[in-house]
Amino acid sequence: GGWVLLQNCHLGLEFMDELLETLLTAEIQNETFRVWITTEQHPKFPITLLQIAIKFTNEPPQGIRAGLKRTFSGISQDLLNVSNLPMWKPLLYTVAFLHSTVQERRKFGPLGWNIPYEFNSADFTASVQFIQNHLKKIDIKKGISWNTVRYMIGEVQYGGRVTDDYDKRLLNCFARVWFSENMFDSAFCFYTGYKIPVCKTLEQYFDYIQLLPAMDTPEVFGLHPNADITYQKNTSADVLDTITNIQPKESGGGSGETREAVVYRSAEDMLEKLPPDYVKAQLVKMGALNSMNIFLRQEIDRMQRVITVVRTSLNDLKLAIEGTIVMSEASKNLRDALDNMYDARIPQVWRRVSWESSTLGFWFTELLDRNAQLSSWIFQGRPKVFWITGFFNPQGFLTAMKQEATRAHKDWALDKVAVHNEVLKLTREEITSSPSEGVYIYGLYLEGAGWDKRRSILVESTPKILFVQLPVLHMYA
């Protein structure tokens, strides 16, 4: 009649099948017996086991108000009274506020943190413990050693998880601005309307937290209001994606075109526009050992692979729809291609050999554009300005440019050469000739900032404009 707890089951998937077998065949005598399982999401987790289980998910609360409530519900009155120094309670509240902020920034994706870290209540507890110990040891005359507090929070307790340099910089910035003598000033606030309350009991804290706004603007976490648009856009895209995935795939008896007819027509349309295969002879003429040509050859090999895969699967799909070949379970790729093309999404097989894109239409247009850049490079000579985001390996392109510059200067060594860039004031259409050295590139966008063309500097984003195209860049070594 006891309980069994199995933790981190996504690490032992083979055993999960065995467990299911045991649960279904064993004769369990006692009504009160329970198996508890903890697991992360995993695509290969046995679905049958999930279906017979009662599921309980634990997600971090949304918003500062909910986050602070949860943090304070884990704090006892004894902890509040642990120190009678006036600095203790404001410091405790500030750590709790920081804790909610770092968790809340995760929902903004790469705008919040470059890498989504698993901040959890252990970080909070450890920081509180440290501050408690620090206050016991300080000399009242000298006061708090702020450098120590900031270092422990920004580099050790929370910063210990952080692996990205820019994320570390952000965390240290929060520590620097929030943890200083200013926090005891009555005018101090984290953001307009978010102050440090003066309270004696837990009830008073809860009363204050309850008065905070239910929805926070991104500026509370140090983000631009545009970040909210990004977050809402991503959330709704996820919801719609899930709905599309679980829709029934068989067409009913209604009027209108069948799924197959729609996909057949779009397959024919694509096959018509699909560019021809590349001819290798042309590349040999261009000079095989020039570093830019080696790069071009690698790009063309990858492009050719995409064209071949697309052509083969479209032809097979047409044959399958006509009934010439069987669309059996074995040809899972064909079934997947049919479903995805009907939903205007990119089939898995194509995505594996190519690039990310939001819809099938954009993806196919990009295929034609990428191909056009490579073809014109072969047949009309090197472009004056390169569309860098149209390459499979943009880093490789810059490396080739670096090698080219190194070879042009006899006394340069490759490992002493660095890539530099300069943002020009010109757009792609205004470029009339190639640079004397290096390359001109375009196709880069800024997210989370704007660009002032006149002064050539970064500025704050304009409200409601999420992406800004950069002018042409001159990359040189």
N, C-alpha and C positions, 0 to 999 in steps of 0.2 A: 503493500500500500504506500510505498515511498515515492519520491520523485527522482527522475534521472535528468541531469542537465548536461547537454552536449554543446560545447561552445565552438564558434568559428567553423561551422560545418562546411563552408565554401572551400575549406582547405582539404576536406576529405570526402570528395564527391563519390568515390567508389563505395565507401562505407554506407552512404545514404541509401543506395539501392538495397544493400544487405539489411539495413535498418527497416526499410519499408516492408521487405519480405518477412522479417521477424515480427513486426507489429501486426501484419495481416494474418500470420499463421499461428502465433503464440496464443495459448489459451490463458488470458489474464484473469486471475481469480478475483482480484480486489478492485472494487469500483473506484477507489481513490488514487489508483496508480496514474501518473502523468509523465510524459516525456516532453521536456522543454528543449528547444533547439535555438541557438543564436547563429545567424549567418548574415553575410553581406549579400547584395544582389549578385547573381551569377547566371549567365545565359544557359549553362549546362546543368543547373540544379534540377533534380528529378521533379517533373511537373505533378506527378501523381501524389507525391509526398506533400507538396504544397496544397493540393486540392483537399486532402483529408484533414489538413491542419487548420486550427484557428490562428489567424495571422494578427500580429501585433507589431506595428511599426513605430519607431521612436525617432521623431524628427526634431531638429532644433526649432524653438519658437520663432515666429516671424515678427520682426519689429523690436524696437528698443523696449517698449512697455512690457511686452510678453517676455523678452529676454531677461529684463531686470527682475520681473516677478519670479521667474523660475530660479534665478540665481539667489534671490533673497529668501525663497522658500527653503533653500538648503542651509541658511544661516540661522544660528540659534541666538537667543537673547544673551546667553553667556558669552558668545563670541563678540557681540556688540559691546559688552561691558568688560572685555578682557583687559583693556587699557584705559586709564582715566586721562591720558594725554588728549588735548583738544584736536591733535592732528589725526588721531586714529580713525574716527568715523568718516571724515571726508575722504581719507585715503582708501578706505574699504569701498566706499561708494564709487570712487573713480576707477578702481580696478574692475568693479562689477560693470561699469559703463564701458570700459575698454573691452571687456570680455564680450559684451553684446555687440559692440562695434565690429570687432574682428570676425565674429561669426556672421554678422549681417552682410558684410562686404562680399562674402562668398557668392551670394545670389546674383551679383552683378557680373559674374564670369571674369574674364581677363581684365575688365576695368577695375574690379575690386582687388583681386590678387592674381598675379601671373600664374601661380600654381595654387589650386584649391587645397588648403591645409586642413587637417582634421583637428582644429582647436577643440578642446573639451574641458569639462569641469575640473580635471586634474590640474590644468594650467592655472586656473583661477585659485584653487585651493593652495597650490604651491606658492603663488605670488602673495596671497594673504598671509600665509605662514611666514614667509620671508619678511614682510613688512612688520608683522607682529614682533619677530625676533629683533629686527633692526631698531624698533622703537624702544625695546627693553634696554638695548645697549648704548643708546645715544647719550651724549652729554647735553643736558638741557640748554646750557649756555651756547654751545655751537649749533645746536639744532640738527635737522635731518641732513644727511649727506646725499644731496639730490643726484649727484653723478652716480653714486652706488645704486640708488633706487632705479634710475633710468636704465643703467647697464643691466641690472638683474631682470628687469621686465622686458626691455627691448632686445637684449642679446641672449638672455638665458631662459627665463620661464616661457615666454611666448616666442622669443626669437630663436630658441633652440630648435623649433620645428621648421623654421624658415630657411629655405635653401637658395632662394633667388636674391641676387644683390639688390634689385630695385624694391622687392618686397621688404627686405631687411631695412632699407632706407625709409620706407613708409612707416614701418613699425616704430623705428627710432624717432621718427618725426612726431608720431602720436605721443610717445613717452616724453619727448622734449617739451611739447606744448602743454600737455596736461599735468605733468608731474613737476611742479616748481612751487616756490613760495606764493606765486599768484593764486594758486588754487584756494587759499584760505581767505582771499579777498572777496568781499560780499558781491562785487560786480562780476566775478568770474562766471563764465558759462561755457559749456562745450559747444553749444550753438544756440542762437536766440531761442529762449524758452526752455533750454535744458540746463538747469542749474544744479549745484550740489545742495541738497536739502539739509537743514539743521534739525536733526531728530534725535530723540532719546530711546524710543522703543521701536520694535519691529513693526507694530501696528501703524505708527506714524510714517515709517518708510513706505509701507504698502499703500497708505492713503495718498502719499505724494506721487508714487509711481502710477497710481490709478488715474491721476489727473494729466499724465503725459498724453500726447496725441496718439490715436490708434494707428495712424499711418504716418511714417516719417518721410521727410523729403530726403533725397540722397545727400543733400548738403550736410546733414547731421554727421554722416560718415566721411565727410571731406570729399564728396563727389559732386560733379556738375549735375544740374537738374535733368540734362539729357540722358543720364545713366538710367533714369526711371523708364524712359521710352524703350531703351535697349532691353531692360529687364522684362517689361511687359510684353514686348515683341517676342522675346525668346520663350516666355512662359506660354503665350497663346500658340506659338508654333509647335511646342511640345504637345499641348493638348490636342491640337488638330491632327498632328502626326499619329498620336495614339488612336484617335477616332478612325483615321484612314486605315491603320493597321488592322483594327478588329472588325472592319466592315465585312459583310458576307461577300465572297468572291464570285459566286455563281450568279449569272444574270437571270432575273425572273422572267415571267412571260409577258412583261409589258411591251408596249410598242416602242419604236425607235431602234437605233442601231444596236447590235449586240456588242459586247466587249471586244470579241474577236475581230469584228469588222472595223471597229475604231482603230485597234492596234495594227491591223493589216494595212490600213490606209496610211497610218503614220510611218510604218516600216517601209512602205514603198516610197513615200515622200523622202525619207532619210537616205535610202539607198541611191535615189536619184541625185541627191546633193553631195553624197559622200565623195571626197577627193580620190583620185586614182593613186595606185601604189607608187612609191618612189623608185627612181632608176639609179642604181648605184654608180653607173659609169660617170655621171655628172660630177660626183663628189671627188673622184680621182683627179679630174682635170684641175680642180681648185687648189691643189697643193695639199698633200695628205698630212704633212707634219706641222703645219702652222697651228698654233695652240687654239686659235678661234675655230679653225676648221675641224679640229678633233672634237671640240665641244659641239659644233653643229652636227657632226656625224652621230654623236651619242643622242642628241635630241631627236634626230630623224629616226634613229632606231626605235626609240620609245614611241614616237608618233606613229611609225609604221605598225607597231604592235597594236596600238589603239585602233587604227583603221582596220587592221585584219580582224581583230576581235569583234568589232562592231559589224563589219560586213558579214562575217560567218554567222554571228548569232541572228542578225536580221533575216538572212536567207533561210536559216533553219526554222526561224519563227514563222515565216511565210509558208514554208512547206508543212509545218506542223498544223497551222490553221487550216490549210487546204486539205489536210488529212493524208498527205503523202508520206510523212513520217509520224511515228507515234510520240505524243507528248506524255511519256510515261513518268513515273516517279523518279526514274534514273536520271532523266534530263531535268533535274530540279532547276537548273539555270534557265531553261526555257520558260518554265512555269513562273519563275521569279521575274524574268524579263517581261512576260505578258502582264503580270499584276502591276509591276512598277511603271511600265509604259502607259498603262491605262490611267494610273494615278498621276501621270506626268512627273514620275520620279526616275532617278537613274538606276538601271539594273545593276545588281551587285557585281556581275562579271566585268562590266565596263568600269565601275568605280574602282575596282581593284587595280586596274592598269592605268588609271588616269588621275583625275583631280576632283576636289569637292566642288559642288555647285548646288544652288537652291532648287532649281527645277530642271527637268529634262531639256526644255527649250533653251534655257541659258547655257546648259552644258554643251548642247549640239552647236549652238552659235559660236561658243568658245573654241570648239574643236575646229570649225572652219577658219576662225580668225588665227588660231595658233598655227594651223597648217599654212595659211596664206603668208604669215611672216617667214616661216622656214622656206617655203617655195620661192618667195621673192629673193631671199638671201642667196639661194642656189642659182637662180636664173638671171636675176637682175643685179647681182652683186650685193655687197654688204650694205645693210640699211644705214641711213644717216642717224636715225634715232631708234633705239631698241625698246620693244614692249617687254619689260623684264618679267612682268607677272605672267607672260605667256610662255615662259620656259618651264620645263619639268624641274630643272636644277639651277635656279638663279644664282646660288652660291658658286656653282661650277663656272658660270658665265663670268663672274667677277674674278675668279681665280685665273681663268684664261686671259682676261684683260691684264691681270697683274703680270702673268708670264710674258705677255706680248711686250709690255713696257720694259720688263727686265731685259729681254733680248735686244730691245732697241738701244739700251744703254749698255755698252760692253762691260763697263766696270761695276755694274750693280749686281748684288747677290740677292737671290729670291727671298731668303729669310730676313733680309734687312728692309724689304719693301712692304709698305702698308697701303691699304686702300683709303683714299680720301674722297669726299664728295662736296659738291657745291650746288645749292639750289639756284637755278637760273630764274630770270623773270619771264622767260619765254614759254609759250605753250608749244605742244608738239607740232602744230601746223606752221609755226613761225620759224622752225629750224630749217635752214637751207643747205648747210654743209656739215660734214662730220668734224669733230674737234681735231686739233693737230695731234693730240695725244689722249688716250683714254676713250670713253664712250659716252654718248648721251642716252639716258634711259627715261622712260615714262611708265605710267600705270600704277604708281604708288598712291595710297590713300592714307589720310590721318584719321584715327578715331580717338575721341577724347581731347582733341585740341583743334584750333583753327589755324589758318596760315595767313599772315599779313604779307601780301605780294610786294607792296611798296618797300617795306623795310626788311623783307626776307627774314621774318622771325615767327616763332610760334606764339599764338595768342589764345585766349580762352575761346571755347566753342561758342558759336552763335546758337541761341535757343532753337530747339527743334531741328537742327541740322546735325546729323550724326556722323557723316563722313565728308571729308573735304579732299578733293583731288589736289595732289602736289603738282607744281609746274615741272618742267624737265629738269633732271639732275645731271650734272657732269661728274661722272665717276672717273677718277684717275689714280695712278699709283705713284 
